[in-house]
Amino acid sequence: MRKVPVSCFIISKNEADRIARTIRSVRPWVDEVVVVDSESTDDTVSVALAEGCRVITQPWLGFGGQKRFAEDQCRNNWVFNVDADEVVTPQLEQEILAVFAAGNPEFIAYGMPLQMVYPGSAKPRPLARDHWYVRLYDRRFVRFRNSRVHDAVVTDNYPIGRLRAPMHHYSMRSFADMKRKLNERTWLLVENSAPGATGSIRLRLLSELPMNFFKYYIVRRHVMGGPKGLRYASIQARYRFLKIYRIWRTGRHKTATAASVSAPA
């Protein structure tokens, strides 16, 4: 198979049970696969090496920092970020091959949809509408934001190409695993939250749960996922509420109010 001049990079931590599937979805058609592992205690490294990847161990730098480090390890300027719980579909593979078929791509970055796959399911729900991310890009022009919490490519004012075919996202090993990950993520967001006004935080305590349930169940169409979709939307809404509740309980929202009171006129 003809390979495109693209380095695929994957960050990992204890992903031995699923990283091989991710690697196999890209290894045949990209120039190289680089795995940056943050000190896994399972067989992630040996699995990645067995799949023909170049593996680098790097202690955790935060979501954005780890991906920026991985960008620097790639030998090609064009890079493709895939997480260890994602799988590139054959349709997306063909779209990416077409981007490079004529030589230089038209855009300096391309975004694509990510579709959630529930635990125990083989494919996304019908009419899935989850996330859209820039993951294929020329690192000479755009890169991941250096953020401890967020991992998004900063595209500035560059026009972005849009790919239609999705990656499949096997984010949850189980719904219990989903709750564990959301709990950890929520505390991380609380610790890194910007201060907000007391009035707005109280309003969000009332609105966060129903608004997020509507967002996930109706807007993102988890209503099409049956009982699993209902469960997924309910868990997401609960943890979105818990983030606001924990910000309120820890008193982080008071910082902005105190600062505004003490500021000189």
N, C-alpha and C positions, 0 to 999 in steps of 0.2 A: 504494500500500500504506500502511496506517495505521502510523505510527511510534510507538514507545514512548518515554517521557521518560527515556531512558537515554543516557549518554555512554559510548561504547566507547573505551578507550585501549589503545594498542599501543606497546611499546618496541621499538626496532629498532637494528641495527648491521649494515650490509652484507647486506640482505635483498631486494635488488632483484629477484632471480629468483623470489621466492615471496610477497612481501607483498601483491601485487595480489589473489591468490586469497583470502587472509585477509580483506582489506578487503571484497571483493565478497560474502563470506558474511554480512556484518553491515550494510553501508552502506544497503541498501534499507529496513531496518526500525528502526534506531536513530536518535536525534535528531542525533547527531554522531559522527564518528570522529576522535580525536586521536592523532596519531603523535608520540611523543617519540623523536627520533633522536639517538644518541650518536656524532655526527661520522662518519657513513658516508663511505667513499671511493668507493662505487659509485653507482648511480642510485636508491638507495632513496628519497631525498627527492623527486626528480622524479616517480617512479612514484606515491608517496603523494599528491602534489599533483594529479596527473592523475586520480586516483581520487576526488577531491573531499574529501580529508582536510585538517584543519588540522594543520600540521607545526611542531613546535618543536624546535630543536636544544639539547641539554643534554649537556655532558660527563658521562661515566659517574660515577654516584654509588654504585655497588654495586647489587645486585639489588633489595633492599628500598627503598633510597633513591631509585632511579630510578623505581620504581613509585609511591612516595609523591609524588614531584614530579609525575608524570603525573596522579595523582588531583587535585592542586591546579589543574591546567590545565582541568579539565572544567567545563562550565557547569551540569550537572545533579548533583543529590545522589546519584541512583542511577547507579552506574558498573558497567561490564562490562569486565573485563580479558581480552584475548585476545592471546596471543603471536604473533609474526610467522610462526611455523611451524605455526600451528594453524588449523583450519577449522571453523566452526560448521555442524553438519549441519542440514538442513531440519527434522528432528524436534525438535532442540533449539530452533531458532528458534520453532517452534510452541508449545513448552512455555513459553518466555519470554514470548511474546505473551499466552499464557493467564494468566500470573502478573499481568500488568497490565490484563487485560481488565475486571476489576471495580473498578478504581481503585487504591487503596493495596494493595500486596502484603501477604500474611499475615505473612511473616517479614521480618527486616531484612537477611538474607543468604541466598544459595542456593549450594549446591555441585552439582557435576556430574562425571561420569566423563570422563576423557581416555583415548582409545584410541590406542596406537601403530600407525603404519603403516610397514612396513619399506621400505627403499629399493627402488624399482622396482615396488612393489605399489600397487594402486589403493584398497585398503580394509584395515581391520584384520583380523587373523587371527580365526577363529571363537572365540567365547567369550572374547574379549579381556578381561583384567582387569589394568589397568595402574595408573592413579592416580585419585584423587578430590580435587578442589580446590574451595574457595570462590572464585568469580570474579565473581559478580553480587551487589552489596551496596549498602547505603546508607552512604555515606562519613561521614555525621554520627554514626554509631554504631560502625562498625568500619573498620579500615584495614589496609594492609600493614604488617608489622613493618619497622622501620628497621634492616635488617641488610645487611651487605656481601655475605654469602654466601647467605642464604636469602630466598626471596620467598613468604611465606605471609600470608594475611589473619588477623589476630588477632581472634577472635570472642568472647573472654572467656566469659561464661556465657549468651550469647544463644542461644535455640533457632534452629537452622538448617534451612531448607527444603532438600529433596533433589529434584533434577531427574534424571530417568531417562535421557534421551537424551544421547548423548556429543558432545564435540568430537573431531575427528580430529587427531592430533599427528604431523606430518611432520618429526620432529626431525632426522632424518639425511638428508643429501643422498646419502651413501654410507656403507658400513661404515668406510671410511678416515676419513671426516668424523666419524663417531661416535667413533672412537678418539682423534682430535685433540681433540674437545670434552671427552671424558672425561679425557684427560690434563691439559688446562688446568684443568678443574674440580677434579680430584684435588689438584693443587698448591695451588689456592686453599683447599680444605678443610684441607689440611695446614697452611698458613700461619695459618689462623684456628682451628685445633683447640684445644680445652681440654686441659690436661695430664691425663694418666691414670697409673695405677700401673704399674710395670714388669711385675708378674705378669700383669695383665690384658692388656697389649699382647702379651706372649709367647703367651698362650693364643689371642688373636685371630689371631696369625700362623698358627696351626695350623687354626683353624676358619673363618676368613673366606671362603676360596675355596669349599670345599664347601657351606657354609651359604648363601652367596649364589647359587651355581649352583642349588641346590634351590629357593630363593626365587623366582628368575626363571623357571626352566624348568618347575617343577611348580606352585608356588603362584600365580604370575602367568600361568600357562598358555601360556608360549611353546612348550611342547611341541606346541601346536596349530599352530604356525607352520612346521612342517617344517624343512628345512635352514636357512632364515633364522632361525627361532626358536632353533634350537640355537646358531647363530653369535652371535645377539644375547645370549642368556643367558650364553654363555662369555665374551664381551667384558665384559659388566657385572660378572660375578664376578671376572674378572682385575683390573679397575680398582678394585673394592672392596677386594681384597687389596692392591693397590699403595698405596692410601691408608694402610692400617695399616703396611705395610712402610716407606713413606717417613716416617711419623711416628716409627717405631722408629729408622730410619737417621739422621734429623736430630736425634735425642735429645730431641724435644719431650716425650716421655712421662716424662722424668726430672725435670721441673720439680716435679711434684706430690710425688714421692718425696723430693726434696731439701727441699721446703718442710715436709713432715711431720717430717723428722728434725730440722730446725732450730727447729721450733716449741717454745715453752716448755711445760713440763709443768704 
